Amino acid sequence: MSDHVRAIILGVIEGLSEFLPISSTGHMLLAMPLLDISAAEAPWSTLLWVSQFGAILAVIVYFWRDLWRRTFRPASPGWRRHLLTKLVVAMIPTVVLALLLKKWLDPLEQQPLAVAAALVAGGVALWAVDRWFRHARPQELEDVTLTQAALIGAVQCVSMWPGFSRSGASIMGGMLLGLTPRVAAEFSFYLAIPTMLAAGVKTVWDQRATLSPDNAGVIVTGTVTSFVVALVVVAAFMEYVKRYRFWPFVVYRVLLGAAVVAYYYAAGR
């Protein structure tokens, strides 16, 4: 199998899983050994994060008009109502903790059992939130307060545990704070733009010495694939959350986590 085919497969995985509450990083880390590649080696260590640029672009394209209106032309005056202000506030906890805990969290990416545990734990948490904190009253993104934004950002920090899911954590955080699933998902997708952009830029800078024309094609292939797939997924998921519950994702997460544990022990690792 060529590196470009591997990059396409990883791009599909990233695009499918980035905005669903199932953890794109967890899926990428689990898929790489099956493709006979290592997440610790170039260009795959870079693609793991840079492919998220494609997913970010998908969100920007899908929400372009609303993003422009809510960020630069808010209906209500005052900086407290600006979406950009709320996103900055929500990012602060993640940025601070990521800088403080990076050296302890990075080794977890190489531990399949840690990823499996995060998948199961996140699945159980998603079930509980969907069961007891599902709100149906009419609501819009403008109703999110600065306090809610900060707390959603704090809950999002749980996703630094590889396999938990950034989108899942932020959606659960929003629902815990009284947001409807649709508004929680929408805020989560907007929050992904600065959060993932910051993580991707930092990764590219940290690994700049490993970047070369030889592996640029692989990275571009995976990123473009991620964009195309994510664009479809974002549109479909926004319709899904208006009508249905999250239990299919709960079941999938728990079964996948159990399968990883079973495989790990069956292989005698």
N, C-alpha and C positions, 0 to 999 in steps of 0.2 A: 504494500500500500504506500503510495507516494505521500510526501509531506503535505501537498496541497489538498489531497483527499482527506487527510486527517484534519487539516484546518477547516475544511468545509463541514465535516462532522461536528467538530467543536463549535463552529459558528452556529450551526443548527441548534445544538444543545444550549448554547448561551442565549440565542434568540428566543427559544421556547421557554426557558426557565427563568430568565432574568426578572420578568414582571409577574410571573405566577408565584404564589407563596410556597415554593418548593425548593428554593436555593439553587441559583445558577452555579455559584462557586463549588458547592457540594457536588453537583452533578459533573462539573468539569474535572474536579479532582478525582472522582471515582472513574470517570471515563478514560482519563489519560493512561493509566496502567493497562487498560484493556486495548488501547491503541498502541501499546508498546512505546510510550513516551513518558518523560518525567516532567512534572510540574516545576522542578527545581532547575531545569536546564533550558537554555535559549534554543529556539525562539519561543518555546511553549510557556515559559515563566512569564514572558512579556505578553503573549497572546491571551493568557488567562485573565489579564486585566484590560488590555487594550481592546479586546473584542467587545468590551462593554461600551466603547465609544460608539459602535454601531447601534447598540441598544439605546443609548442616549439620543442619538440622532433620530431614531424611530419615534421616541417620545416627543421630541421637538417638532418633527414633521406632523405627527398626528394632532398635537395640541397647539399648533402654531398660532392660530388666530386667538384662541383663549389665552395662551401664554403671553402674547404681546399685549392684549387688552388688560389682563390682570397684573402684569408686571410693570408696564410703562404707562398704561392709561386706566387706572382703577376707577370704578364708578363712584366710589366714595372717597373724598379727600382725606389727607392725613397719612403719615408714614406708617401708622399702626395697621392700616388696612391694606397696605401694599403686599402682594404675594412675595415679592423679593425679600422684604424685611422678614417675613415669617420663615422663609427658606433659610436665610442666614442664621436666624435664631435656632432653628431646628438642627442645623449643621454643627453648631458649636460643641455640643456634648460628644458627638461622634469624632470630630477632629481631635479634641483634647484627649479622649480615651485611646484613640488609635495611636497617637504619638506616645502616650505613656505605656501602653500595653503591647505594642507591636512585637517586641522581642520574645514575649511569652506566648503570643497568639500565633505567630508564624509557624512554629513547629507543629501545631495542630493540623496544619494543611497536609502533613505527611502521615497522619494517623487515621486510617480508615474507620477505626472504632469510634474515634472522637466525632468524625463526620456523621456516622450512623446514629450516635447518641443525639446529636443536634437535630437530625431529621426527625427522630421519634419525639424528642422533647418539644420541638416546634410544632409537630403535628398535634400532640396532645393539647398544647397551649391554644392552637388555632381552633380546635374543637370546642374548648371551654369558652373562648371568647365568642365564637359564633353561636354557641348555645345560650349564653346568658347575657351577652352584651350587644345583641343585634337590634339597632334602632331603626325605626321606619318613618319618623316624622320628616316632613319636607325640610331640606337643608341644602345650602350651597357652599362652595369653597370659601367664599368671602366670610362665612360665619365662623371659620376657624380663628381662634384668638391667639395672641402671642404666647400666652401661657400654655395653651394646648399644643402649639407648634414646638415649644421648648420641651414639653413632656414627650411628645411623639419622637423627637430627636433623641431623648434619653432612652426610650424603649428601643429605638433602632440600634442602639449600641450592642444589644444582645446579639445582633447579626454578625458581630465580629467573631463569634464562635462559628467556624466554618461548617456549613450545612444547615444553619438555622434559618436563613433567608432574610435579606434586607427588606424586600417588599412585604414579606409576611410579618416581620416584626413591626414595621411602620403602620401597616394596615391594622394589625391588632392593637397597636398603641392608640390609633385614632378611634377605633371602635370602643375601647375601654374608656375613652374620654368623651363618649357620647356622639361620635360622628356616625353617619350612616355608612354602610359598606362602600357605596359609590363614592362618596366624598372622601372617605378614608383612602380608597384606592387612588383617587385622583391626586390627592395631596402626596401620597407615597410616590406616584410616578413623577410629579414635579420635583419632589425632594431628591429623586434619583439623579437628576441632572447635575446639580453641584456636587453631590456626594460622590458619585461614580467618576465624574470628571476629575475631581481632586485626587481620588485614589489612582486613576489611570495615569494622570500627569506625573504623580510622584513615582509610580512604578517605572515609567519610561525614563525619567531622570535618573533613578537609582540604577537602572540597567542599561544606561546609554552606551556603556562600553561594549555590550554584547550585540548592539544593533548594527546591522550591516546590509548592504544591497542584496547579499545572498539570502538573508532570511526575511527581508522586507515583504517579498511577494507572499510568503506564507501568512504573515501577520495581516496584510491587506485582504487576502482571500477570506480569512476567518472573520474579519471585522465587517466586510461587505455582506457576507452571508448572514451574520448576526443581525445587521440592519434590516434586511429583507424579511427575515423570519419574525423579528421582534415587532415590526410594523403591523403584521397580521395579528400577532398575539395580543398586542395592546388594544387594538380595535375589538377583538373578540372578547377579551376579558372585561372591558368596560361594559359591554352588553351583558355579560354573564353575571356580574355582581349586582346588577339591577334586579335580577329575577331569582337567582339561585343561592343556595348556601355553599359553604366551603368544604362540606364533608368529603367530596371526591378527592380533594387534595390531602385531607387528613388521612384517609385510607391509603392513598398512594405513598405518602411520606412514611407512615408506620411500616408498611409492607417493604418498601425499599430499604429502610433502616434495618429491619429484621433480616432481609436477604443479605445485606452486606455483612452483618454479624455472622450469619450462618456460613457464608462463603469464607469468611476470615478464619473461622475455627475449623471448617472442613478442609481447608488448605493447610492446616497445621501451622499457621503463622503466629 
